[in-house]
Amino acid sequence: MSLKIIGGEHGGRILKSVRGSLTRPLLGQVREALFNVLGDRVVEARVWDLFAGTGATGIEALSRGASRVLFLEKSNQALAVLRSNLEQLGPEVKERCHILKTDAWAPGPLTPEGEETEVPPDLIFLDPPYKAVGEDPGKALHRAQQLLERLAPGGLLCFHFLEGHLDLDDFDPVLDVDLRHWGSSMLALMSQGKPASDPD
């Protein structure tokens, strides 16, 4: 499968992909639509790319001006491809990246080497394996909603899953959820709802 960066400083650059079906990059047309929705929100954003795989989504954010991206991936094969993709973008991009080998479903404190405390992200890209969501959608959604608590104020979580796994009624009604549909892909753009105002 041919992967490329769609927009920004490195738009058009070809990325390496991972052989086999275990790592599944967000389709280019879906990635392009997502970043069109996000717009300027990406600029200077601190980003987490969970289940990063090839790094295509986080690298797209870097190309469009994200200030830093933290990539989480546990597959050695995917990590090798991710590092290779970052290497070709040069030292300036690499300086804005950190890679952690860990389980993205239940990450502990995310403190890259040299940092003592976790830096809350402005954007989280959550793209777990389809099978993991399909086997237990409720559990997957619960984990996604837990990640919201780690966002910076005003932050956004972009949760990707297949059509039919979840619908709007499954989400906590106190959250702000914008559910987008592209082909068989669903993207839930999730943020903390505004707290209820105190009664007079």
DRENTORDREN-634462 format. One record per atom (N, C-alpha, C): residue in three letters; x, y, z. Coordinates in steps of 0.1 Angstrom, whole numbers, padded with zeros to 4 digits, always signed. Each point is the difference from the previous one (the first is absolute). Layout:
# DRENTORDREN-634462
AlaXYZ
...
This chain:
# DRENTORDREN-634462
Met+0008-0012+0000
Met-0008+0012+0000
Met+0009+0012+0000
Ser-0003+0010-0009
Ser+0007+0012+0000
Ser-0006+0011+0009
Leu+0009+0005+0009
Leu-0004+0010+0010
Leu+0007+0013-0004
Lys-0007+0011+0002
Lys+0007+0013-0002
Lys-0006+0010+0010
Ile+0009+0010+0003
Ile-0005+0012+0007
Ile-0008+0008-0009
Ile-0012+0005+0005
Ile-0009+0006-0009
Ile+0002+0015-0001
Gly+0002+0007+0012
Gly+0001+0014+0000
Gly+0011+0005+0008
Gly+0002+0014+0000
Gly+0010+0006+0009
Gly+0013+0000-0006
Glu+0010+0002+0008
Glu+0014+0002-0005
Glu+0006-0012-0007
His-0004-0012+0003
His+0005-0012-0006
His-0010-0007-0009
Gly-0011+0008-0004
Gly-0010-0006-0008
Gly+0005-0007-0013
Gly-0004-0012-0003
Gly+0004-0007-0012
Gly+0011-0010+0003
Arg+0006+0001+0012
Arg+0011-0009+0003
Arg-0005-0014+0002
Ile+0006-0010-0006
Ile-0004-0014+0001
Ile+0005-0006+0013
Leu-0009-0007+0007
Leu+0004-0007+0013
Leu+0001-0015-0002
Lys+0008-0007+0007
Lys+0001-0014+0000
Lys-0012-0006+0008
Ser-0005-0012-0004
Ser-0011-0006+0007
Ser+0005-0013+0005
Val-0008-0007+0009
Val+0003-0012+0006
Val-0007-0012-0007
Arg+0008-0010-0003
Arg-0006-0011-0007
Arg-0010-0008+0009
Gly-0010-0006-0006
Gly-0010-0008+0007
Gly-0012+0009+0004
Ser-0009-0006+0007
Ser-0013+0006+0003
Ser-0001+0005+0014
Leu+0010-0003+0009
Leu-0002+0004+0014
Leu+0001+0015+0002
Thr+0008+0007-0008
Thr+0001+0014+0001
Thr-0008+0006-0012
Arg-0009+0009+0003
Arg-0009+0005-0010
Arg-0001+0015+0001
Pro+0008+0007-0009
Pro+0000+0015+0000
Pro-0014+0005-0003
Leu-0003+0012+0006
Leu-0013+0007-0004
Leu+0001+0003-0015
Leu-0010-0004-0007
Leu-0001+0002-0014
Leu+0003+0015-0004
Gly+0007+0002-0011
Gly+0004+0014-0003
Gly-0012+0009-0001
Gln-0011-0004-0007
Gln-0011+0009-0001
Gln-0007+0003+0013
Val+0000-0010+0009
Val-0005+0003+0014
Val+0009+0009+0007
Arg+0013-0002-0001
Arg+0010+0008+0007
Arg-0001+0015-0005
Glu-0002+0001-0013
Glu-0001+0014-0006
Glu-0013+0006+0005
Ala-0011-0007+0000
Ala-0012+0006+0005
Ala+0001+0004+0015
Leu+0006-0009+0008
Leu+0002+0003+0014
Leu+0008+0013+0002
Phe+0011+0002-0007
Phe+0008+0011+0002
Phe-0006+0013-0006
Asn-0009-0002-0010
Asn-0008+0012-0005
Asn-0009+0005+0011
Val-0006-0010+0008
Val-0009+0004+0011
Val+0008+0007+0011
Leu+0012-0006+0003
Leu+0008+0006+0011
Leu+0005+0013-0003
Gly+0004+0003-0013
Gly+0005+0013-0004
Gly+0011+0005+0009
Asp-0001+0013+0004
Asp+0011+0006+0008
Asp+0001-0005+0014
Arg-0009-0009+0004
Arg+0002-0006+0013
Arg+0013-0008+0002
Val+0005-0005-0012
Val+0013-0007+0000
Val+0012+0008+0002
Val+0000+0013-0004
Val+0011+0008+0001
Val+0004+0003+0015
Glu+0013-0003+0003
Glu+0006+0001+0013
Glu-0006-0010+0010
Ala-0008-0009-0004
Ala-0006-0010+0009
Ala+0010-0010+0005
Arg-0003-0005+0012
Arg+0007-0011+0006
Arg-0009-0012-0003
Val+0006-0010-0006
Val-0008-0011-0005
Val+0005-0014+0005
Trp-0010-0009+0003
Trp+0003-0014+0002
Trp-0005-0008-0011
Asp+0008-0009-0006
Asp-0005-0009-0011
Asp+0001-0014+0006
Leu-0012-0005+0004
Leu-0001-0013+0007
Leu-0003-0011-0010
Phe+0007-0011+0001
Phe+0000-0011-0010
Phe+0006+0006-0013
Ala+0011+0006+0002
Ala+0006+0009-0011
Ala+0003-0008-0013
Gly+0004-0013+0001
Gly+0003-0007-0012
Gly+0011+0007-0008
Thr-0002+0003-0012
Thr+0010+0007-0009
Thr+0002+0014+0004
Gly-0008+0006+0009
Gly+0001+0014+0004
Gly-0007+0009-0009
Ala-0008-0005-0010
Ala-0005+0009-0011
Ala-0008+0012+0006
Thr-0009-0003+0010
Thr-0008+0010+0005
Thr+0008+0011+0008
Gly+0008-0005+0009
Gly+0009+0009+0007
Gly+0009+0008-0009
Ile+0005-0006-0010
Ile+0009+0007-0009
Ile-0007+0010-0008
Glu-0013-0003-0004
Glu-0008+0010-0006
Glu-0002+0012+0009
Ala-0002-0002+0013
Ala-0001+0011+0009
Ala+0013+0008+0001
Leu+0011-0006+0000
Leu+0013+0007+0000
Leu+0002+0008-0013
Ser-0004-0005-0011
Ser+0001+0007-0013
Ser-0009+0012+0000
Arg-0011+0000+0007
Arg-0009+0011+0001
Arg+0002+0009+0012
Gly+0011-0001+0007
Gly+0004+0010+0010
Gly-0001-0004+0014
Ala-0003-0013+0003
Ala-0001-0004+0014
Ala+0014+0003+0007
Ser+0000+0004+0013
Ser+0012+0003+0006
Ser+0007-0012+0005
Arg-0007-0011+0003
Arg+0006-0012+0004
Arg-0010-0011-0001
Val+0006-0012-0003
Val-0009-0012-0001
Val+0007-0012+0008
Leu-0008-0006+0008
Leu+0004-0012+0008
Leu-0007-0012-0007
Phe+0009-0009-0005
Phe-0005-0012-0007
Phe+0000-0012+0010
Leu-0011-0007+0001
Leu-0001-0012+0008
Leu-0002-0012-0009
Glu+0008-0010+0001
Glu-0001-0012-0008
Glu+0008-0011+0007
Lys-0005-0012-0001
Lys+0007-0011+0006
Lys+0006-0011-0009
Ser-0004+0001-0013
Ser+0005-0010-0010
Ser+0014+0004-0004
Asn+0010-0009+0001
Asn+0013+0003-0004
Asn+0001+0003-0015
Gln-0007-0007-0008
Gln+0000+0002-0015
Gln-0005+0014-0003
Ala-0012+0004+0006
Ala-0005+0013-0002
Ala+0009+0011+0005
Leu+0007-0002+0011
Leu+0009+0010+0006
Leu+0011+0002-0009
Ala+0006-0010-0007
Ala+0011+0001-0009
Ala-0005+0009-0012
Val-0012-0002-0005
Val-0005+0008-0011
Val-0002+0014+0004
Leu-0006+0002+0012
Leu-0003+0013+0005
Leu+0013+0008+0001
Arg+0010-0006+0006
Arg+0013+0007+0001
Arg+0006+0004-0013
Ser-0001-0009-0010
Ser+0005+0002-0013
Ser-0008+0012-0007
Asn-0013+0000+0002
Asn-0008+0011-0006
Asn+0004+0014+0007
Leu+0003+0000+0012
Leu+0004+0012+0007
Leu+0014+0004-0004
Glu+0008-0009-0002
Glu+0014+0002-0004
Glu+0001+0008-0013
Gln-0009-0004-0010
Gln+0001+0007-0013
Gln-0005+0014+0000
Leu-0006+0004+0011
Leu-0006+0014+0001
Leu+0010+0010+0006
Gly+0012-0005+0005
Gly+0010+0009+0004
Gly+0001+0002+0015
Pro+0011+0006+0004
Pro+0001+0002+0015
Pro-0009+0010+0006
Glu-0005+0010-0007
Glu-0009+0010+0006
Glu-0013-0007+0004
Val-0005-0009-0009
Val-0012-0008+0004
Val+0002-0010+0011
Lys+0011-0007-0001
Lys+0004-0009+0011
Lys+0000+0006+0014
Glu+0005+0013+0000
Glu+0001+0006+0013
Glu-0014+0003+0006
Arg-0010+0000-0008
Arg-0014+0002+0005
Arg-0007-0013+0003
Cys+0007-0011+0000
Cys-0006-0013+0002
Cys+0005-0008+0012
His-0008-0009+0005
His+0004-0010+0010
His-0007-0012-0004
Ile+0007-0012+0002
Ile-0006-0013-0003
Ile+0001-0008+0013
Leu-0012-0006+0004
Leu+0000-0008+0012
Leu-0006-0014-0004
Lys+0007-0010+0003
Lys-0005-0014-0002
Lys-0008-0004+0012
Thr-0013+0000-0002
Thr-0009-0003+0011
Thr-0014-0004-0006
Asp-0008-0005+0009
Asp-0014-0003-0004
Asp-0008+0012+0000
Ala-0005+0004-0011
Ala-0007+0013-0001
Ala-0014-0001+0006
Trp-0005-0012+0002
Trp-0013-0001+0007
Trp+0000+0005+0014
Ala+0011-0003+0007
Ala+0000+0003+0014
Ala+0013+0007+0004
Pro+0004+0011-0006
Pro+0013+0006+0002
Pro+0001+0006+0014
Gly+0011-0003+0007
Gly+0003+0006+0012
Gly+0004+0015-0002
Pro+0006+0006+0010
Pro+0004+0014-0002
Pro+0010+0001-0012
Leu-0003+0009-0010
Leu+0008+0001-0012
Leu+0010+0010+0002
Thr+0012-0004+0004
Thr+0011+0009+0003
Thr+0012-0004-0008
Pro+0002+0005-0012
Pro+0012-0003-0008
Pro+0013+0003+0008
Glu+0011-0006-0004
Glu+0013+0002+0006
Glu+0003+0014+0002
Gly+0004+0004+0012
Gly+0003+0014+0003
Gly-0011+0008+0005
Glu-0012-0006+0001
Glu-0012+0007+0005
Glu-0004-0006+0013
Glu-0005+0008+0009
Glu-0004-0005+0013
Glu-0015-0002+0002
Thr-0008+0008-0008
Thr-0014+0000+0001
Thr-0006-0001-0013
Glu-0012-0006-0001
Glu-0007-0001-0013
Glu-0005+0013-0004
Val+0002+0003-0013
Val-0005+0013-0006
Val-0014-0003-0006
Pro-0011+0006+0004
Pro-0013-0003-0005
Pro-0001+0004-0015
Pro-0005-0009-0008
Pro-0001+0003-0015
Pro-0012+0008-0003
Asp+0002+0008-0011
Asp-0012+0007-0006
Asp-0008-0009-0009
Leu+0007-0010-0006
Leu-0007-0009-0010
Leu+0005-0014+0003
Ile-0010-0009+0001
Ile+0003-0015+0000
Ile-0006-0007-0012
Phe+0009-0007-0007
Phe-0005-0008-0011
Phe+0000-0015+0005
Leu-0012-0005+0001
Leu-0002-0014+0005
Leu-0005-0009-0011
Asp+0009-0009-0004
Asp-0004-0008-0012
Asp+0003-0015+0003
Pro-0007-0006+0009
Pro+0002-0014+0004
Pro-0003-0010-0011
Pro+0005-0012+0001
Pro-0004-0010-0010
Pro-0015-0002-0001
Tyr-0005-0002-0012
Tyr-0015-0002-0001
Tyr-0005-0011+0009
Lys+0008-0011+0000
Lys-0004-0012+0008
Lys-0002+0004+0015
Ala+0009+0008+0005
Ala+0000+0003+0014
Ala-0013+0008+0004
Val-0005+0008-0009
Val-0012+0008+0002
Val-0012-0009-0003
Gly+0000-0008-0010
Gly-0011-0008-0004
Gly-0003-0011+0010
Glu+0010-0006+0007
Glu-0002-0010+0009
Glu-0007+0005+0013
Asp+0003+0012+0004
Asp-0006+0006+0012
Asp-0001+0015-0001
Pro-0010+0005-0008
Pro-0001+0014-0002
Pro-0002+0008+0012
Gly-0007-0005+0010
Gly-0002+0007+0012
Gly+0013+0003+0008
Lys+0008-0011+0000
Lys+0013+0002+0007
Lys+0009+0010-0007
Ala+0000-0001-0013
Ala+0008+0009-0008
Ala-0004+0015+0002
Leu-0013+0002+0000
Leu-0005+0013+0002
Leu+0003+0005+0014
His-0001-0009+0010
His+0004+0004+0014
His+0014+0005+0000
Arg+0009-0007-0006
Arg+0014+0004+0000
Arg+0002+0013-0008
Ala-0007+0002-0011
Ala+0001+0013-0007
Ala-0005+0011+0009
Gln-0011-0002+0007
Gln-0005+0011+0009
Gln+0010+0003+0012
Gln+0007-0011+0004
Gln+0010+0003+0011
Gln+0011+0009-0005
Leu+0004-0002-0013
Leu+0011+0008-0005
Leu-0004+0015-0001
Leu-0013+0003+0000
Leu-0004+0014-0001
Leu+0005+0008+0013
Glu+0001-0008+0011
Glu+0004+0007+0012
Glu+0014+0004+0000
Arg+0008-0005-0010
Arg+0014+0004-0001
Arg+0003+0011-0010
Leu-0011+0005-0006
Leu+0002+0011-0010
Leu+0002+0013+0007
Ala+0007+0009-0007
Ala+0001+0014+0005
Ala-0014+0006-0001
Pro-0003+0011+0008
Pro-0013+0006-0002
Pro-0003+0004-0014
Gly-0012-0003-0005
Gly-0004+0003-0014
Gly+0006-0010-0010
Gly+0006-0011+0005
Gly+0006-0010-0009
Gly-0011-0008-0006
Leu+0005-0008-0010
Leu-0009-0008-0009
Leu+0006-0014-0002
Leu-0008-0010+0001
Leu+0004-0014-0002
Leu-0007-0005-0013
Cys+0007-0005-0009
Cys-0005-0005-0013
Cys+0001-0016+0000
Phe-0012-0006+0002
Phe-0001-0015+0002
Phe-0005-0006-0013
His+0008-0009-0006
His-0003-0006-0013
His-0004-0014+0002
Phe-0012-0004-0006
Phe-0005-0014+0001
Phe-0008-0003-0013
Leu-0004-0012-0001
Leu-0008-0004-0012
Leu-0015+0003+0002
Glu-0007+0003-0011
Glu-0014+0002+0001
Glu-0007-0013+0005
Gly-0009+0002+0009
Gly-0007-0011+0006
Gly+0005-0004+0014
His+0012+0005+0004
His+0005-0004+0013
His-0006+0009+0011
Leu-0002+0013-0003
Leu-0005+0009+0010
Leu-0009+0010-0007
Asp-0010+0005+0007
Asp-0008+0011-0005
Asp-0001+0011+0010
Leu-0006+0011-0003
Leu+0000+0012+0009
Leu-0006-0003+0013
Asp-0010-0009+0001
Asp-0007-0003+0012
Asp+0009-0007+0010
Asp+0011-0006-0004
Asp+0009-0007+0008
Asp+0009+0009+0009
Phe+0001+0013-0005
Phe+0009+0009+0007
Phe-0006+0006+0012
Asp+0008+0004+0010
Asp-0005+0007+0012
Asp-0006+0013-0004
Pro-0013+0002+0003
Pro-0007+0012-0004
Pro+0006+0013+0005
Val+0009+0000+0010
Val+0005+0012+0005
Val+0012+0005-0008
Leu+0005-0009-0009
Leu+0011+0004-0009
Leu-0005+0007-0013
Asp+0009+0008-0005
Asp-0002+0005-0014
Asp+0005-0010-0010
Val-0008-0005-0008
Val+0004-0010-0010
Val-0005+0004-0014
Asp+0009+0001-0009
Asp-0003+0003-0014
Asp+0004-0013-0008
Leu-0011-0007-0004
Leu+0003-0013-0007
Leu+0000+0002-0015
Arg+0011-0003-0006
Arg+0002+0001-0015
Arg+0001-0013-0006
His-0005-0001-0013
His-0001-0013-0007
His+0006+0002-0014
Trp+0010-0008-0003
Trp+0006+0000-0013
Trp+0001-0015-0005
Gly-0008-0004-0009
Gly+0000-0014-0005
Gly-0003-0009+0012
Ser+0008-0010+0003
Ser-0002-0009+0011
Ser+0007+0005+0013
Ser+0007+0012-0001
Ser+0007+0005+0011
Ser-0009+0010+0008
Met+0001-0001+0013
Met-0006+0010+0009
Met+0010+0007+0008
Leu-0002+0013+0002
Leu+0009+0007+0009
Leu-0008+0008+0010
Ala+0002-0003+0013
Ala-0006+0008+0010
Ala+0009+0010+0005
Leu-0003+0013-0002
Leu+0008+0011+0005
Leu-0006+0004+0014
Met+0008-0003+0010
Met-0006+0000+0014
Met+0007+0010+0008
Ser-0007+0007+0009
Ser+0006+0010+0009
Ser-0009+0000+0013
Gln+0006+0005+0010
Gln-0008+0001+0013
Gln-0011+0010-0002
Gly-0012-0004+0004
Gly-0012+0009-0001
Gly+0002+0012+0010
Lys-0006+0011-0002
Lys+0000+0011+0009
Lys-0007-0004+0013
Pro+0006+0003+0011
Pro-0007-0003+0013
Pro-0013+0008+0001
Ala-0010-0007+0006
Ala-0013+0007+0002
Ala+0002+0012+0009
Ser-0007+0011-0004
Ser+0001+0012+0008
Ser-0007-0002+0013
Asp+0005+0007+0010
Asp-0006-0001+0014
Asp-0014+0007-0001
Pro-0010-0006+0007
Pro-0013+0006+0001
Pro+0001+0014+0007
Asp-0008+0009-0004
Asp-0001+0013+0007
Asp-0005-0002+0014
